[in-house]
């Protein structure tokens, strides 16, 4: 969730209106990811494309469940996640570069969770 800094400038003059407080988002509208830099758990509004870490300020690219592939590292067997369609992925633990192929590709995370694949987007 992008952090915002609010500055308190004292009491609000009576002639200014105060916007009604927004209710917190429902759990179905919240998603989570791990910051690619400091590894902190981030919460953000579902549908966001980028999330800035409030701790280290890194801007993280958000991948939806149907855009994520999984493969085991070819050296240490750690489960790796990567953007679907990538030809290889580097292990963050041992730095080994694992090639992505039909022999080691897993179905997208959304399929493993039982979610239907997104509808095809035909080009006109």
C-alpha positions in Angstrom: 0.0 0.0 0.0 1.5 3.3 -0.9 2.1 5.3 2.2 1.0 8.9 2.4 2.3 11.5 4.8 -0.3 13.7 6.4 0.8 17.0 7.9 -1.3 18.4 10.8 -1.6 22.1 10.3 -3.8 22.7 13.3 -7.6 22.9 13.6 -9.6 23.2 10.4 -11.3 26.6 10.0 -15.1 26.4 10.4 -15.8 27.6 6.8 -13.9 24.6 5.3 -15.8 21.3 4.9 -14.4 18.1 6.0 -14.7 15.1 3.7 -16.4 12.0 5.1 -14.0 9.3 6.1 -13.9 6.4 3.6 -14.7 3.0 5.0 -11.7 0.6 5.0 -11.6 -1.7 2.0 -13.1 -5.1 2.4 -10.7 -8.1 2.6 -11.6 -9.1 -1.0 -10.3 -5.8 -2.2 -6.9 -6.2 -0.4 -4.0 -8.1 -1.9 -0.5 -8.8 -0.5 3.0 -9.1 -2.0 6.5 -9.2 -0.7 8.7 -6.2 -1.4 11.4 -7.2 -4.0 14.0 -5.2 -2.1 13.5 -5.4 1.7 11.2 -8.5 1.7 8.6 -6.9 3.9 5.0 -7.9 3.4 3.0 -5.2 1.6 -0.8 -4.8 1.5 -2.4 -2.9 -1.4 -5.6 -2.4 -3.2 -6.4 -5.2 -5.6 -5.9 -4.0 -9.2 -2.9 -1.8 -8.6 -0.1 -2.1 -11.1 2.7 -0.7 -8.9 3.1 -0.7 -5.1 5.6 1.5 -3.3 7.1 0.0 -0.2 6.6 2.4 2.8 9.8 1.1 4.4 12.5 1.2 1.6 10.5 3.3 -1.0 11.1 0.6 -3.7 8.4 0.7 -6.4 7.3 -2.9 -7.0 5.6 -4.2 -10.1 2.4 -6.2 -9.3 1.7 -9.5 -11.1 -1.8 -10.9 -11.0 -2.2 -14.6 -10.2 -2.7 -15.5 -13.8 0.6 -13.8 -14.8 2.8 -15.8 -12.4 4.5 -19.1 -13.2 6.4 -21.3 -10.8 9.4 -23.5 -11.2 11.9 -25.3 -8.8 15.4 -24.0 -8.8 17.7 -26.3 -10.9 20.3 -26.2 -8.2 18.8 -25.9 -4.7 15.1 -26.8 -5.5 13.7 -23.7 -3.9 10.3 -22.9 -5.4 10.6 -19.8 -7.6 7.9 -17.5 -9.0 8.4 -15.6 -12.2 6.4 -13.5 -14.7 4.6 -16.0 -17.0 6.4 -16.1 -20.4 9.9 -15.6 -19.0 12.6 -17.9 -20.5 14.6 -18.2 -17.3 14.6 -17.1 -13.7 17.5 -16.5 -11.3 17.3 -18.0 -7.8 17.5 -15.4 -5.0 19.0 -18.0 -2.7 21.8 -19.6 -4.7 21.9 -17.3 -7.8 21.5 -20.3 -10.2 19.8 -19.4 -13.5 17.0 -21.9 -14.2 15.8 -22.2 -17.8 12.0 -22.3 -18.1 10.8 -25.1 -20.3 7.9 -27.6 -20.7 9.8 -30.1 -18.6 9.8 -28.0 -15.4 6.9 -25.5 -15.9 4.0 -25.5 -13.4 0.5 -24.2 -14.1 -0.1 -20.6 -13.3 -0.8 -19.9 -9.6 -4.4 -19.0 -10.4 -5.0 -22.5 -11.9 -3.4 -24.1 -8.8 -5.7 -22.2 -6.6 -8.7 -23.3 -8.6 -9.5 -19.9 -10.1 -10.6 -19.9 -13.8 -8.2 -18.4 -16.3 -9.0 -14.9 -17.3 -11.2 -14.5 -20.4 -9.3 -14.2 -23.7 -8.9 -10.7 -25.0 -9.4 -10.9 -28.7 -7.7 -8.4 -30.9 -10.0 -6.7 -33.4 
